[in-house]
Amino acid sequence: MVNEENKNKCARETCGCPAAKDSKYCGEECEDAAKVRMMEIGCTCHHPESG
């Protein structure tokens, strides 16, 4: 079962930010990174919530 917190989380695996309204991602940087499937250690979107 998916809890509400994970349901609204950015779809980029290394990001912990909430997704933007009407998007799976918190912003353009995370969406672009997810499209190229870059190997990452951490998120670089620079939002305070990022993981």
C-alpha positions in Angstrom: 0.0 0.0 0.0 1.3 3.5 -0.9 1.1 6.0 1.8 0.2 9.6 1.1 3.7 11.0 1.7 5.3 8.7 -0.9 2.5 9.3 -3.3 3.3 13.0 -3.5 7.1 12.6 -3.5 9.2 13.6 -6.5 9.7 10.6 -8.8 13.4 11.1 -9.0 14.8 8.3 -6.8 17.4 10.4 -5.0 15.1 13.3 -4.3 12.9 13.7 -1.2 11.0 16.8 -2.2 7.3 17.0 -2.7 6.2 16.8 -6.4 5.0 20.0 -8.0 1.3 20.3 -8.7 0.3 18.3 -11.8 3.8 16.7 -12.1 5.6 13.6 -10.9 8.7 15.7 -10.2 9.5 18.7 -7.9 11.0 20.6 -10.8 12.6 20.7 -14.2 16.1 19.6 -12.9 14.7 16.4 -11.4 12.6 15.6 -14.5 15.5 16.1 -16.8 17.8 13.9 -14.7 15.2 11.2 -14.5 14.9 11.2 -18.3 18.6 10.5 -18.9 18.7 7.9 -16.1 21.9 9.3 -14.7 23.6 7.3 -12.0 23.5 9.5 -8.8 24.5 9.4 -5.2 22.3 12.3 -4.3 19.9 14.8 -5.6 21.1 18.2 -6.8 17.8 20.1 -7.1 18.9 22.3 -4.1 15.4 22.4 -2.5 15.6 22.3 1.3 13.6 19.1 1.3 15.8 17.1 -1.1 17.4 13.9 0.1 
